[in-house]
């Protein structure tokens, strides 16, 4: 099939596009042309690049003009933009797949969170992702365009900083853990974060394309088989450097004072949600079999950053 991937040079597309090429599809990567993929793969030589801006009113027409059998939209963040693309592709394209987020669910009430029991979203980003997913589901159920939405956790992979043990991307946490120094942890450290390797997210998208009938009108959480809480994440990460984590519980007020407003706000946004999702639905309908536990995915990312002199640590990895 001819598959148009919107935003294919990002985290997920870095792994999804080569998968689709190797599966024999004709792949078109639509992007602003400002960034290259994170991991080299010979499959990229067979991909047709198209430069387009999502904010251009003519964007839906550009995508439609490529005459795709399938569209994978990895960079849609507003209901208005999603609706415009659906309306242009309706009756022409066989399948539209949308990348959402686990933040479509708000602070957890019951674990694991499923596609059916997710609490109401919190914040502008999560509210928008939830609205898009609901619109897509209704579009398909009303006899319109066949759609599927995939909702990744905290995406991890080589080439970028993972969400760290404190729920932010401040690289200082890695130096603290690698040195065996005390780490200030807001609260008691039991809040969950649910990571996923970018290639496992790509796996779900590919499976949904292959199993179109099973995926039609459905939404799927794309996460690792397990989740890490703050305390466990810090202890596992410290062990990679031959250290034991020395965790020091502090109040959120004190944490904000030492971490800074931006890092503390990012931590709060991640930890207040306390997310741990089920992948039972993706397993049952799509055969989803994630290759990475969360700590494996994070270690791969940390190792890449160290090897490329993009992360300052006190001692080398021992694993």
C-alpha positions in Angstrom: 0.0 0.0 0.0 1.0 3.6 -0.3 1.3 4.9 3.3 1.7 8.5 4.1 3.4 9.1 7.5 2.9 12.6 8.9 5.8 13.5 11.1 7.8 10.4 10.2 11.2 11.9 11.2 10.3 12.0 14.9 10.6 9.5 17.7 8.0 7.0 16.5 8.6 7.5 12.8 12.3 6.8 13.2 11.3 3.2 13.8 7.9 3.0 12.1 9.0 4.2 8.6 11.7 1.5 8.2 9.3 -1.2 9.4 6.8 -0.2 6.8 9.4 -0.1 4.0 10.6 -3.6 5.0 7.0 -4.8 4.9 6.9 -3.9 1.3 4.9 -0.7 1.4 5.5 2.5 -0.5 6.1 5.1 2.2 5.9 8.9 2.0 7.2 10.9 4.9 5.5 14.3 5.3 7.4 16.7 7.5 8.6 20.3 7.8 12.1 19.1 6.8 13.7 20.6 9.8 14.9 17.3 11.4 16.3 14.0 10.3 15.4 10.7 11.9 17.2 9.6 15.0 18.6 6.2 13.9 20.2 5.4 10.6 18.5 2.7 8.5 19.1 1.9 4.8 15.3 1.7 4.4 15.2 5.5 4.5 16.7 5.6 1.0 13.4 4.2 -0.3 11.2 6.8 1.4 9.8 9.7 -0.5 10.1 12.9 1.5 7.5 15.7 1.1 7.8 19.0 2.9 4.7 20.5 4.3 3.6 22.5 7.3 0.8 21.2 9.6 -0.4 24.8 10.2 -0.9 25.5 6.5 -4.6 25.6 5.7 -3.9 23.6 2.6 -2.3 20.7 4.6 -5.3 18.3 4.3 -5.3 18.9 0.6 -1.5 18.2 0.4 -2.0 14.9 2.2 -5.0 13.9 0.1 -3.1 14.8 -3.1 -0.6 12.1 -2.3 -3.4 9.5 -2.9 -2.6 7.4 0.2 -4.2 4.1 1.0 -3.2 4.7 4.7 -2.3 7.8 6.6 -0.5 7.7 9.9 -0.7 11.0 11.6 2.0 11.3 14.3 1.8 15.1 15.0 -1.8 16.2 15.5 -2.5 18.2 18.6 -5.9 19.9 18.1 -9.4 18.7 17.4 -9.7 21.3 14.7 -6.7 20.0 12.8 -7.7 16.3 13.2 -11.3 17.1 12.0 -10.0 18.9 8.9 -7.9 15.9 7.9 -10.7 13.4 8.5 -13.2 15.4 6.4 -10.7 15.6 3.5 -9.8 11.9 3.6 -13.3 10.6 4.1 -14.4 8.5 1.2 -10.9 8.5 -0.3 -8.4 6.9 2.1 -8.8 3.4 3.5 -7.4 4.0 7.0 -6.3 6.9 9.2 -4.2 6.2 12.3 -3.7 8.9 14.9 -1.1 9.2 17.5 -2.6 10.3 20.8 -1.2 10.1 24.4 -1.8 8.3 27.6 -2.4 11.8 29.0 -5.9 11.5 27.5 -6.5 10.0 30.9 -6.3 12.1 34.0 -4.9 11.2 37.5 -5.5 7.5 38.0 -8.4 6.2 40.1 -7.9 2.5 39.5 -4.8 0.6 38.2 -4.2 -0.5 35.6 -5.9 2.1 33.5 -7.7 0.6 30.5 -9.1 2.2 27.3 -12.5 2.0 28.9 -11.9 3.2 32.5 -9.6 6.1 32.0 -10.5 9.1 34.3 -11.3 12.5 32.7 -8.2 14.2 31.3 -6.3 17.0 33.0 -4.8 20.0 31.2 -5.1 21.4 27.7 -2.9 18.8 26.0 -4.7 15.8 27.5 -8.2 17.3 26.9 -7.3 17.8 23.3 -6.0 14.3 22.8 -9.1 12.8 24.4 -11.4 14.9 22.2 -9.6 13.7 19.1 -9.8 10.1 20.1 -13.5 10.4 20.8 -14.1 12.1 17.5 -12.2 9.4 15.6 -14.1 6.6 17.3 -17.5 8.3 16.4 -16.3 8.9 12.9 -15.8 5.2 12.2 -18.8 4.0 14.2 -21.1 6.4 12.2 -19.9 4.8 8.9 -17.3 7.4 8.0 -13.6 7.1 7.6 -11.9 4.0 9.2 -9.8 5.3 12.0 -7.6 4.0 14.8 -6.0 5.9 17.7 -2.8 4.8 19.4 -1.8 6.3 22.8 1.8 6.0 23.7 3.3 6.4 27.2 6.5 8.3 27.8 8.4 7.5 24.7 12.0 6.3 25.1 14.7 5.6 22.6 18.2 6.4 21.4 18.8 10.1 20.6 16.8 11.9 23.2 16.6 12.3 27.0 14.0 10.0 28.7 11.6 11.2 31.4 13.8 10.5 34.4 13.1 9.1 37.9 11.7 12.5 39.1 9.3 12.8 36.2 11.3 15.4 34.3 14.1 15.6 31.8 16.6 17.4 34.0 19.9 15.6 33.3 21.3 16.4 36.8 19.4 13.4 38.2 21.7 11.0 36.3 24.8 12.6 37.8 23.3 12.5 41.3 22.4 8.8 40.9 25.7 7.8 39.3 27.6 9.5 42.1 25.6 7.9 44.9 24.6 11.3 46.2 21.3 12.0 48.0 18.4 12.5 45.6 15.5 14.8 46.8 12.2 13.1 45.9 8.9 15.0 46.2 6.4 13.0 48.3 7.1 9.4 49.1 8.1 8.2 45.6 5.3 5.7 44.9 3.9 7.5 41.8 4.0 5.5 38.6 5.3 6.6 35.2 4.6 4.4 32.2 7.4 4.4 29.6 7.5 2.7 26.2 10.3 2.2 23.6 9.6 4.0 20.4 9.9 0.8 18.4 7.2 -0.8 20.5 4.9 2.1 19.6 5.8 1.6 16.0 5.0 -2.1 16.4 1.4 -1.2 17.4 0.9 1.1 14.5 2.2 -1.5 12.0 0.0 -4.2 13.6 -3.1 -1.9 13.4 -2.3 -1.3 9.7 -2.0 -5.1 9.1 -5.2 -5.8 11.1 -7.4 -3.0 9.8 -10.7 -4.7 10.6 -9.7 -5.5 14.2 -8.3 -1.9 14.6 -11.2 -0.1 13.0 -12.8 2.4 15.4 -10.6 1.3 18.2 -8.1 3.0 20.6 -5.1 1.4 22.0 -2.6 2.2 24.9 1.0 1.7 23.7 3.1 1.2 26.8 5.7 -1.3 28.1 4.5 -4.5 29.9 5.2 -2.9 33.3 5.6 0.5 34.8 8.1 2.1 37.2 7.4 4.2 40.2 9.7 6.9 41.3 11.4 4.9 44.1 11.9 1.8 42.0 13.1 3.7 38.9 15.7 5.6 41.0 17.0 2.4 42.6 17.2 0.5 39.3 18.9 3.5 37.6 21.5 3.9 40.4 22.4 0.2 40.1 23.5 0.7 36.5 26.4 2.7 37.9 27.1 0.3 40.8 25.4 2.6 43.3 22.6 2.4 45.8 20.0 5.2 45.5 20.0 7.5 48.5 16.4 8.9 48.4 15.5 11.9 50.6 11.8 12.6 50.7 10.9 16.3 50.5 7.8 18.4 50.2 6.7 19.7 46.8 7.4 23.2 48.1 11.0 22.3 48.9 11.4 20.4 45.7 10.2 23.4 43.6 12.7 25.6 45.5 15.7 23.4 44.7 14.7 21.9 41.3 13.4 25.2 39.8 9.9 26.0 38.6 10.2 24.5 35.1 11.6 21.1 36.2 9.2 20.9 39.2 6.2 21.7 37.1 7.2 19.0 34.6 7.6 16.5 37.5 4.2 17.5 38.9 2.5 17.0 35.5 3.9 13.4 35.2 3.6 12.3 38.8 0.2 13.7 39.7 -1.3 11.4 36.9 0.3 8.3 38.5 -0.2 6.3 35.3 0.0 2.5 34.9 -1.9 1.2 31.8 -3.1 -2.2 30.6 -2.0 -3.5 27.2 -4.5 -6.4 27.2 -6.6 -4.9 24.5 -3.6 -4.3 22.1 -2.4 -7.9 22.9 -5.8 -9.4 22.1 -6.8 -7.5 19.0 -3.4 -6.7 17.5 -1.0 -9.3 18.8 1.0 -6.6 20.5 4.2 -8.1 22.0 6.4 -5.3 23.4 10.1 -6.1 23.2 11.2 -3.8 26.0 10.6 -3.6 29.7 10.7 0.1 30.7 14.1 -0.1 32.4 15.6 -1.8 29.3 14.3 1.0 27.0 15.6 3.7 29.4 19.0 2.1 29.8 19.4 2.0 26.0 18.6 5.7 25.9 20.9 6.6 28.7 23.8 4.5 27.2 23.3 6.3 23.9 23.5 9.7 25.5 26.6 8.8 27.5 28.3 7.3 24.4 27.6 10.5 22.4 28.8 12.8 25.2 25.3 14.2 25.7 25.0 13.2 29.4 27.3 14.1 32.3 27.7 11.2 34.8 30.0 10.8 37.7 30.9 7.1 37.1 30.6 4.8 34.1 27.9 2.3 33.5 28.6 -1.1 34.9 25.9 -2.9 32.9 
